[in-house]
Amino acid sequence: MTARIYAVYILAIRKDGPLYIGITNDLERRIAEHKSHAIKGHAANYNIDRLVYVETFDDPTHAIEREKVLKTWRRAWKVALIEKENPAWTDRAG
């Protein structure tokens, strides 16, 4: 049996635009849903579809905890986290 990987991710349009933080057990599928606007909500309403940051976890509980923590962070902290791994804010989805 293959172990599941859980991803906590941040989407953006650009550095000064809105951010979206989410969690999934199938990052490729979920990003495709965001890019096609298949799921209604904040990301679709603001056309937020550039994957700028991702963390992976083996345990869904840890992933959920991390998502909750990131959602409480100030914007400046989120920007610093993104820029540490992805200073150009390029789309990591390919």
C-alpha positions in Angstrom: 0.0 0.0 0.0 1.3 3.4 -1.0 1.6 6.0 1.8 -0.5 9.1 1.3 1.2 12.5 1.2 -0.7 15.5 2.4 0.1 19.0 1.2 -0.4 22.4 2.7 -0.1 25.0 0.0 -0.3 28.7 -0.7 -1.7 30.1 -4.0 -1.2 33.7 -5.2 -1.8 35.9 -8.2 1.2 38.1 -7.4 3.2 39.3 -4.4 0.8 42.1 -3.5 -2.4 40.2 -4.3 -4.6 38.0 -2.3 -3.3 34.6 -0.9 -5.1 31.3 -0.5 -4.0 28.6 1.9 -5.3 25.1 1.4 -4.7 21.4 2.2 -5.1 18.3 0.0 -4.1 14.7 -0.4 -3.7 15.1 -4.1 -1.9 18.3 -5.0 -1.8 17.8 -8.7 -5.6 17.3 -8.9 -6.3 20.1 -6.5 -4.1 22.6 -8.4 -5.8 21.6 -11.6 -9.2 22.3 -10.0 -8.0 25.8 -8.9 -6.6 26.6 -12.4 -9.9 25.5 -14.1 -12.0 27.3 -11.4 -13.9 24.0 -10.9 -14.4 24.8 -7.2 -16.3 28.0 -6.3 -14.9 30.2 -3.5 -12.2 32.6 -2.6 -9.5 31.3 -5.0 -11.9 31.2 -7.9 -13.5 34.5 -7.2 -10.1 36.2 -7.2 -8.4 34.0 -9.9 -5.8 32.8 -7.4 -4.2 29.9 -9.1 -0.4 30.2 -8.9 1.2 27.6 -6.6 3.9 29.6 -4.8 4.5 27.5 -1.7 4.0 23.9 -0.6 4.8 21.7 2.5 4.2 18.0 2.6 3.3 15.7 5.5 2.9 12.0 6.0 0.3 12.5 8.7 -3.0 14.3 8.0 -3.2 15.6 11.5 0.1 17.4 11.2 -1.0 18.9 7.9 -4.3 20.1 9.3 -2.5 21.7 12.3 0.0 23.4 9.9 -2.8 24.8 7.7 -4.6 26.2 10.7 -1.4 27.8 12.0 -0.5 29.4 8.6 -4.1 30.8 8.4 -3.5 32.7 11.6 -0.2 34.3 10.5 0.1 37.9 9.5 0.5 38.5 5.8 4.1 39.7 6.2 5.0 36.3 7.8 3.4 34.4 4.9 5.2 36.5 2.4 8.5 35.9 4.2 7.8 32.1 4.2 7.1 32.1 0.5 10.1 34.3 -0.4 12.5 32.0 1.6 11.6 29.1 -0.7 10.4 30.9 -3.8 11.8 34.5 -4.0 10.5 35.1 -7.6 7.0 33.8 -6.7 7.1 31.5 -9.7 4.3 28.9 -10.2 5.6 25.6 -8.7 2.8 23.7 -10.5 4.7 23.8 -13.8 
